[in-house]
Amino acid sequence: MSGHSFVGKLSSNDTLLLPALAKILSDIEPGFADRIVFAEGRLSKHDAVIATGSNNSFRYFEYYFRDYPRILRKNRNGIAVINGKETEEELEGLADDISLYFGMGCRSVTKVFIPKDYDIRSLFRYFTKYEGLAQHNKYRNNYDYYKSIYLVNKDEFYESGLVLFKPWQGFSASPVSVVFYETYESLAELRPIITEHLDDIQCIVSKETWESGSVPFGKSQQPGLSDYADGVDVMKFLQTL
């Protein structure tokens, strides 16, 4: 749509979705067919780069593509802030924010901030709609694996049968089947902590408006057309080339 041609190298873990979407797009508008190419091996003869990877691969991308106009993305994930006044519907939405796509999306909520003395176990019942995950072999293996590690290490954690809730103070993404949580005394105390780590956060789910990227419960996986990843306007970037 920006007038450029796209040459993409697929992740080895995700080789099906983008080609399928490209075919649908080309079926709708055949003019796109010659502008979308998926390549293997080393890419060359490109004018600009948009790349997504881990924090480690980001450093490699930054060096390798240093001479090109670029958008480089690293690890980010969603967080949620609970204030204790959420409705049943909002907490059911939180279960969606956490569980959809196995919690592996950059907008997936992988950490929840809760008020001090909030009972994290009160969230368990909102995950019953995802009880089918317990029958998914890889998900269940992950659940059993981390439960075993936490038991052996005598770590504090809570288990719902579908999700493990573990106290954690960092902002790294939690493993599949695990949700990190942290308690706070007041929102005034919490705000500077979150603000300091905005570069690690894709979106903030909360009942009340927070910093840039705040979305209502149940909406983290429903970005609008203008909700660009990392807040970078991709179309604006492409129009400058």
Steps between C-alpha positions, in 0.01 A plus 500: 500500500798730549622429148797285600575134437538262794764230534459304821692233685272292719567383853574129509222470760241675286516410131129469417295800614658786305513315164134403550405862569703615198309257279166629628613858439615413147172324429316818599736728305724314246726804475654405835620160377822630340573729794512231771789253501607259774868409476735254666860550592679833512302802384659750263412793274269657754459873558362494854445250779224414745617220730361332810691279739623441851705749699812310393412501130415872529866577570601294198241675280612840624854431385424307181243749366671812632525657151129461413186686603351257752240412758637241740287333764607305808321322782195673641187376669184621668439566868179552695434722800219387731363750752244271665194674353477297180171350388442133423501583130832681526668211681363259241661729243829476689490123453476565125791745512709233670388180327431579134770370262647300791624829649774520237408829330684826562168642629432200724482589869781310670510694826228631731541768764261456793434705816659376819277240673316428172428126475654388169300177530179696443600518131504123451132460409526741207727257315249213483409598144852392403487160668566344158861614534548226758449250217757663273815289524765773471313740726450231764866398479598861565263520796633178655862597430486837676288366783767236562779759495317726746432206732860380493629852564234556768391817320178670592228456237130434457347253259153513351529176303532707182735783597787536744523837677849585623626813678759677286646849504643522151332591170613202295236289327373207704523143367197344331247396772657737755386851599727718709350730761622771734327686783500876547410735785349782294459605137714803575781266601447275200488767231873592495596129498293437188609826337865400543436177306277623219757382245434143619119531479284466190173598666355561845161354585316687774160620617616860501705693247871450551801591292512485120380159382239446771205288387185365674487147637433244227634724222875440501466253211274729300723785377357760265649600166692784664633289790845446354738262676744684729313821410688529169285616206605252231311671216661833583841331493430341161383829353837661580697249290 
